[in-house]
């Protein structure tokens, strides 16, 4: 598998995401997966709020589905749930923002589908994947990896259920989350600082089953686990969420 980042200009609110891709994506091959950081999606959508207009705490309360407030908060971050994702501060980003808060993008499913159609048509491709990525934290681990907020063009999971392990024993529950695995690879090459590379092309990714349609409701629900069924249910359900 190869992952290559693509440098762009500094994206500003109101720009067309399709125009940006048209300018910087000069070629794609059949079977490639295009990764796009959620930050430039949000900026193009105008999902920015001046820091002087609202406090961060109030903005988080406005944007999050659930918030877990804590007396000890050394990093000025709040544990929240947003769109069925456990994420710090409802995904509100302050890095590379020049005096504004950058919010989560809206309608990521439709954005991914629209960009999939645009690039698939432009390069006359049969198989193409799109993922919209964000950085993500792992409990009890320093540093960020990646997570996919939206996707199009391929099945999101690779299942080992009922397939044999090396000793012939059928596996019961193991699935690979292709979305977040790919998002992590893209996040690594796109970076988190001044790299200015919000796009990445992933080639020859293994275990990918491409589809020629938008993701359906069943697929979207297949990557989400309810709080009650999650392995971390004892922690999640006992928290005092607001």
C-alpha positions as CSV (number, residue, x, y, z in Angstrom):
1,X,0.0,0.0,0.0
2,X,1.3,3.5,-0.9
3,X,0.0,6.7,0.7
4,X,1.0,10.1,-0.8
5,X,0.1,13.5,0.5
6,X,-0.7,16.5,-1.7
7,X,0.2,20.1,-0.8
8,X,-2.4,22.9,-1.5
9,X,-2.7,26.6,-0.9
10,X,-4.2,27.8,2.4
11,X,-7.9,27.1,2.0
12,X,-10.2,29.9,3.0
13,X,-14.0,30.0,3.8
14,X,-16.3,29.9,0.8
15,X,-13.9,28.1,-1.6
16,X,-15.2,25.3,-3.7
17,X,-14.0,21.9,-2.6
18,X,-14.5,20.6,-6.2
19,X,-12.3,23.4,-7.6
20,X,-9.6,22.6,-5.1
21,X,-9.6,18.9,-6.1
22,X,-9.7,19.9,-9.7
23,X,-6.6,22.0,-9.3
24,X,-4.5,19.7,-7.2
25,X,-5.6,16.1,-8.2
26,X,-4.0,15.7,-11.6
27,X,-4.4,11.9,-11.8
28,X,-6.0,9.0,-10.1
29,X,-5.9,5.3,-10.9
30,X,-8.6,2.7,-10.7
31,X,-8.7,1.3,-7.2
32,X,-7.3,4.5,-5.5
33,X,-8.8,5.9,-2.4
34,X,-8.9,9.7,-2.0
35,X,-8.5,11.0,1.6
36,X,-9.6,14.6,2.4
37,X,-9.2,16.1,5.8
38,X,-12.5,17.3,7.4
39,X,-10.9,20.6,8.2
40,X,-10.9,21.9,4.6
41,X,-14.4,20.5,4.1
42,X,-15.6,22.6,7.1
43,X,-13.7,25.6,5.9
44,X,-15.2,25.4,2.4
45,X,-18.6,25.1,4.0
46,X,-18.0,28.2,6.1
47,X,-18.2,26.2,9.3
48,X,-16.1,28.7,11.2
49,X,-16.9,30.8,14.3
50,X,-14.9,33.8,15.5
51,X,-13.3,33.2,18.9
52,X,-14.4,36.6,20.0
53,X,-18.1,35.8,19.5
54,X,-18.6,32.9,21.9
55,X,-16.7,31.0,24.6
56,X,-15.3,27.6,23.8
57,X,-17.3,25.9,26.5
58,X,-20.6,27.4,25.2
59,X,-19.7,26.4,21.6
60,X,-19.0,22.9,22.7
61,X,-22.3,22.7,24.5
62,X,-24.0,24.0,21.4
63,X,-22.3,21.5,19.0
64,X,-22.0,18.3,21.0
65,X,-24.7,15.6,21.4
66,X,-23.4,14.8,24.9
67,X,-20.7,16.5,27.0
68,X,-18.9,15.1,30.0
69,X,-17.8,18.0,32.2
70,X,-14.9,17.5,34.6
71,X,-13.5,19.4,37.5
72,X,-10.0,18.5,36.4
73,X,-9.4,19.8,32.8
74,X,-5.7,20.6,32.3
75,X,-5.9,20.7,28.5
76,X,-9.1,22.8,28.1
77,X,-10.7,19.9,26.3
78,X,-14.0,18.2,27.0
79,X,-14.9,14.6,26.3
80,X,-18.0,14.6,24.1
81,X,-20.1,12.5,21.8
82,X,-20.8,14.0,18.3
83,X,-22.5,12.0,15.5
84,X,-22.0,8.7,17.4
85,X,-18.2,9.4,17.8
86,X,-16.4,9.8,21.1
87,X,-14.3,12.8,20.4
88,X,-12.8,15.7,22.3
89,X,-14.7,19.0,22.3
90,X,-17.3,18.0,19.7
91,X,-14.5,18.0,17.1
92,X,-14.0,21.8,17.4
93,X,-10.5,22.6,16.1
94,X,-8.3,25.6,16.9
95,X,-5.1,24.5,15.1
96,X,-4.2,26.2,11.8
97,X,-7.4,28.3,12.2
98,X,-6.2,32.0,12.5
99,X,-8.5,33.3,15.2
100,X,-11.5,31.1,14.6
101,X,-13.0,27.8,15.8
102,X,-13.4,25.3,13.0
103,X,-16.5,23.1,13.5
104,X,-17.2,19.6,12.3
105,X,-18.4,19.5,8.6
106,X,-22.1,19.0,7.8
107,X,-23.6,16.2,5.7
108,X,-20.4,14.3,5.4
109,X,-22.1,11.4,3.7
110,X,-23.4,13.7,0.9
111,X,-20.1,15.5,0.7
112,X,-18.2,12.2,0.2
113,X,-20.8,11.0,-2.4
114,X,-20.6,14.3,-4.3
115,X,-16.8,14.2,-4.4
116,X,-16.8,10.5,-5.4
117,X,-19.1,11.3,-8.3
118,X,-16.9,14.3,-9.3
119,X,-13.6,12.5,-9.3
120,X,-14.9,9.2,-10.7
121,X,-16.3,11.1,-13.7
122,X,-13.3,13.3,-14.2
123,X,-10.8,10.4,-14.4
124,X,-13.3,7.8,-15.9
125,X,-12.8,5.4,-13.0
126,X,-14.8,2.3,-12.2
127,X,-13.4,1.8,-8.7
128,X,-12.7,4.8,-6.4
129,X,-13.0,5.4,-2.7
130,X,-13.4,8.6,-0.8
131,X,-12.8,9.1,2.9
132,X,-13.2,12.3,4.9
133,X,-10.8,12.1,7.8
134,X,-10.1,13.7,11.2
135,X,-7.5,13.2,13.9
136,X,-8.6,11.1,16.8
137,X,-7.4,10.1,20.3
138,X,-7.2,6.7,21.9
139,X,-7.8,6.3,25.6
140,X,-4.7,5.9,27.7
141,X,-2.5,6.6,24.7
142,X,-0.6,9.8,23.9
143,X,-0.9,11.2,20.4
144,X,-3.5,11.2,17.7
145,X,-4.3,8.7,14.9
146,X,-7.1,9.0,12.4
147,X,-10.8,8.4,12.1
148,X,-13.1,8.5,9.1
149,X,-16.2,10.8,9.4
150,X,-17.6,9.8,6.1
151,X,-16.8,7.7,3.1
152,X,-18.1,6.5,-0.3
153,X,-17.2,3.9,-2.9
154,X,-16.3,0.8,-0.8
155,X,-17.5,-1.5,2.0
156,X,-16.4,-0.1,5.4
157,X,-15.6,-3.3,7.2
158,X,-13.7,-6.5,6.4
159,X,-15.1,-9.4,8.4
160,X,-13.2,-12.4,9.7
161,X,-16.3,-13.8,11.4
162,X,-16.5,-17.6,10.8
163,X,-13.2,-17.5,9.0
164,X,-10.5,-19.8,10.4
165,X,-7.5,-18.6,12.3
166,X,-4.1,-20.3,11.8
167,X,-5.2,-23.3,13.8
168,X,-8.5,-23.7,11.9
169,X,-10.6,-22.3,14.7
170,X,-13.5,-20.1,13.4
171,X,-13.2,-16.5,14.6
172,X,-16.2,-15.1,16.3
173,X,-16.2,-11.3,16.3
174,X,-13.1,-9.9,14.6
175,X,-13.7,-7.3,12.0
176,X,-11.2,-4.8,10.5
177,X,-12.4,-1.2,10.5
178,X,-11.1,-0.3,7.0
179,X,-12.4,3.3,7.3
180,X,-10.3,4.2,10.4
181,X,-7.3,2.2,9.3
182,X,-7.2,4.1,6.1
183,X,-7.8,7.4,7.8
184,X,-4.9,6.7,10.2
185,X,-2.6,6.1,7.3
186,X,-3.7,9.3,5.6
187,X,-3.4,11.3,8.8
188,X,0.2,10.2,9.2
189,X,1.3,11.5,5.8
190,X,-1.0,14.6,5.9
191,X,0.4,15.7,9.3
192,X,-1.0,18.0,12.0
193,X,1.1,21.1,11.8
194,X,2.2,23.4,9.0
195,X,2.6,20.7,6.3
196,X,-0.4,22.2,4.4
197,X,-1.2,18.8,2.9
198,X,-4.9,18.2,3.5
199,X,-5.2,15.6,0.7
200,X,-3.8,12.1,0.3
201,X,-4.1,9.3,-2.3
202,X,-4.0,5.7,-1.0
203,X,-3.1,3.1,-3.7
204,X,-3.2,-0.7,-3.6
205,X,-5.0,-0.8,-0.2
206,X,-5.7,-4.5,0.7
207,X,-9.0,-6.1,1.6
208,X,-11.1,-3.3,-0.2
209,X,-14.4,-4.3,-1.8
210,X,-15.4,-1.4,-4.1
211,X,-19.0,-0.6,-4.8
212,X,-20.5,1.7,-7.5
213,X,-23.0,3.5,-5.3
214,X,-23.3,5.6,-2.2
215,X,-23.1,4.0,1.2
216,X,-26.5,2.7,2.4
217,X,-28.1,3.0,5.8
218,X,-27.2,-0.6,6.8
219,X,-23.5,0.1,6.1
220,X,-23.5,3.3,8.0
221,X,-25.1,1.6,11.0
222,X,-22.7,-1.4,10.7
223,X,-19.7,0.7,11.9
224,X,-21.5,2.2,14.9
225,X,-21.8,0.4,18.3
226,X,-24.3,1.6,20.8
227,X,-22.9,2.8,24.1
228,X,-24.6,-0.1,25.9
229,X,-23.1,-2.8,23.6
230,X,-19.6,-1.3,23.5
231,X,-16.7,-3.0,25.2
232,X,-16.3,0.2,27.2
233,X,-19.9,0.2,28.3
234,X,-19.1,0.1,32.0
235,X,-17.2,3.4,31.6
236,X,-19.5,5.1,29.0
237,X,-22.8,4.3,30.6
238,X,-21.7,5.2,34.1
239,X,-20.4,8.7,33.1
240,X,-22.6,11.7,33.9
241,X,-23.2,13.0,30.4
242,X,-24.9,16.3,29.9
